[in-house]
Amino acid sequence: MDLRIARYRALGLAAGLLALSVPSFAQFAERGDAPGSGSKAVDLSGRSVKNQRVRAVHTTDPNLQGGTAYFIQKDPFLAYQLGRNLNFREFRLRDGVFSSLISSFGGLNPDNQSAKITANNQTSCAGCHNLPNGNPGGGVNFSKDSGFGRNTPHYYGSGVMEMLALQVRADILRQADTNGDGWISIAESQSASDPVRVETVVGGTSIDYGSLKLTGGSTGVPQLNNIFRIWYVDQNGVEVPWAFQVDGVNTFGFNLEMVVWGWGQGSGRTALNPTNRAFLWDPWNAHGGLEAYDPSTLDDPDGDGVSVPTLSGAVQFPSTHRAPDQGFQVHPNGYSLDDPDQDGYLNEISEGDLDLAEWFMLNAPRPAFRGTAQQYQNGVRALKTIGCTSCHVAEWEIREQDAHFDGDRRLFDLDVTYDAGTGGMTGALVPLYDVNGGIYTPRRDAFLVEGLFTDLKHHDLGEGFEEMDFGGTLNRVWRTAPLWGVGSGFPWGHDGRSLTLEDAILRHGGEAAGSRARWLGTSDEVRAAVLTLLRGLQLYDIESLPADIDGDGTIATSFQVAGKDTGIERFNAEWLFQTPVQIQGDYANIDGVTVTSFCATNLDAAYGQNLPYRADADSDGWPDVWDVAPNQTGYKNGVNN
């Protein structure tokens, strides 16, 4: 059995941003049954979660059917859909949701007394990430850090964001780590370029990320931008957990990560999560009390604080981010017996669950521009005139894979464009993979990311964005928000206090004071071009977007899947499974009107629910390969309810 078993030491958990929901806010409970079955769990739209909740089993051998390596490498669109459904599923008490009192407090602000968040208050990511619903959206303001709350960010293009953050780190190491051992020594910091710069595209904009030089010359701390988190290592590059600087006695260098997720926690506190995987397990625990066991994050054989890549190809940072279930006690089958919150529910989020949910985040489609190419170009020129693009950098390039860079790890890109004739948006599925012997492999080529509009840095934005947290600490330091999708956002700002785009612009001060002054002094024409650009940077409903997914260059009006007419061709991952979902089709509703039922008639086969590493005979959420009593329902551990 290809299951890894390990024991790891504990480390503190940072609170998360990925909020989970109260069931009334979304309809993503399991609704896999068909009308006429007498079941309440029916959804003819086909949008709800169809597959039953079964803890996914992490594997590395793609021949183990139903394990995560099998799904990701042999049925990758099913892996995407299973990950999507984990992102939007409403977890139940029987799944272990909520570890203590509902709406309890979690985390501490800098005063080490006041609580940072309201914990144990959501059951689904879709509770906050829900505009548009059923997508990796945002829009909800929830209680965090201060009385003004926190605006939930969308995570369209989350794979692109993570790849760029890891690429910036790799580029800094490429420049400064001259011996290639994966960390920066005292001598390397002294000889590094000052400041260290990273180009967003080759020969394009160069971003100043601060200094790698130590404050004391041969001792001290590097002076990098606040978006980086640093840890210190011994002469062999092994993390020294208690260290807070390079001292030349116990520590001889440092390592770093870019914390790409989170608005910003204040000077010296970066933000929250450096990877998509951490962006999953962290809030699942903080807001849902669902504790993840994740050996993949802790797979760090040389102890340098950086893991080997996950199945999705992303390194993790166990030096700073470890899932809450450490697996001090592990069942012979490979799942944790720890139960840190002592609620009786074991391994609430499995390593395999994280594999699938991370795969969805890696491949989550990008936002788009709802407007003409001329409107986009005019808007970018206007932003440059005002000086906004010094921070809101329009273009980045994912570098192709080589000795330093990972390349584009995604399976596909959804290229969404504007049709001026209809005023609507359409898409085209662009494969980024090769298939050899039934194995899907990302090509890891270069990819130009247009319309991102961020420098991936933290800046002091002045009084207009100043926040006083619950304990009284003031913060003006925030990450440059990527503007893609901003036209769909409401309200705006980290705290959601801006009710118009104009107000969000006028709140800029501090390092952005000059741009604000130029905005006030520029012409109405320039301001109109900027606002047209910003309003056009939009999200969209991924699954209903008309899209060419079979690569024939057209969007069919009656797209045939498994012998059924599914209507207009669109990006529904279910049509791309190895065994595509077959819909029920024509159905006479209670009013006698014939509608199209998108309920699956081949649910088990399409979703692989009977595959050896996925099958769950007693439907208790424990796969039979783990369940010591596979024919006895036991939600807590496979045996007990």
Beta strands, then each sheet from edge to edge (+ up, - down):
strand 1: 104-108
strand 2: 115-119
strand 3: 129-131
strand 4: 138-139
strand 5: 141-142
strand 6: 150-151
strand 7: 184-185
strand 8: 197-199
strand 9: 206-208
strand 10: 210-214
strand 11: 222-224
strand 12: 228-233
strand 13: 253-258
strand 14: 368-369
strand 15: 396-398
strand 16: 412-419
strand 17: 424-431
strand 18: 433-436
strand 19: 439-442
strand 20: 447-449
strand 21: 458-460
strand 22: 467-468
strand 23: 474-475
strand 24: 477-479
strand 25: 537-538
strand 26: 547-548
strand 27: 560-561
strand 28: 564-565
strand 29: 583-588
strand 30: 594-600
sheet 1: 1+ 2-
sheet 2: 3+ 4-
sheet 3: 5+ 6-
sheet 4: 7+ 13- 12+
sheet 5: 8+ 9-
sheet 6: 10+ 11-
sheet 7: 14+ 25-
sheet 8: 15+ 20-
sheet 9: 16+ 17- 26-
sheet 10: 18+ 19-
sheet 11: 21+ 24-
sheet 12: 22+ 23-
sheet 13: 27+ 28-
sheet 14: 29+ 30-
end
